[in-house]
Amino acid sequence: MNITFQLKEKEDVIKLNKIATNYMFDIWVHTEDQMLDAKTLLALYTLPFNQDLRLVIEEGVNSKALLRDMEPFMK
């Protein structure tokens, strides 16, 4: 599953990391040329602001709660 989202400010990085660490399954953030673990705070600080990013999770996991958590980041 892919979720398109944007980070608007530094505080969004911390919020995204907290969301990701609440889930047992792997959560990745993809840019055009990078793939970063959403549970690694330092890596998330390298992401660009105000650009489309993709949150990628494996198929077959229950992602309904994650979708709700990500709503503030989605366009």
FINUPA-270794 format. One record per residue (C-alpha): x, y, z; residue in one letter. Coordinates in steps of 0.001 Angstrom, whole numbers, plus 500000, padded with zeros to 6 digits. Each point is the difference from the previous one (the first is absolute). Layout:
BEGIN
XYZA;...
//
This chain:
BEGIN
500000500000500000M;501162503522499188N;498860503179501740I;500970503314498408T;500716502737502543F;502091503092500697Q;502025501295502898L;499418503721500544K;502288500757502951E;502557498490502410K;497328498993502481E;498422497790497329D;503157497869499942V;499611499197503698I;496273499332499593K;500630497636497077L;502643498119501958N;497677499607503004K;497246498672497748I;502341497496498348A;501416498680503268T;496474499165501193N;499737497202497413Y;501708496604500009M;500296499775496199F;502634501713497854D;499177503492498735I;502156501632497318W;500099503501498589V;500863500272496315H;501184503078498145T;500970500049496347E;503434498617500839D;499952498788503626Q;498342497388502173M;500124500714503740L;498751498145503058D;497238502134501555A;501006498723503437K;503485501559499723T;499651503602501126L;503381501210498765L;499331498703496474A;496642501802499888L;501714503351500507Y;501573499605496549T;496584500064498311L;498902503077498053P;497156502203501193F;496971500905497865N;500627497249497463Q;498065496819499356D;501338496993501882L;498691496445500106R;499472497947503129L;500318496365498993V;498860497003502028I;499868496341499118E;496813498443498676E;497849497979502345G;500370502084503171V;497090501811501616N;500659503595498984S;496688501668500916K;501362501562503188A;503132501164498181L;497875501671497327L;498118501903502709R;503267501007501676D;501391501300496698M;496983502141499049E;501554503273501282P;502957499477497623F;497950499235496905M;498915502568497422K;
//
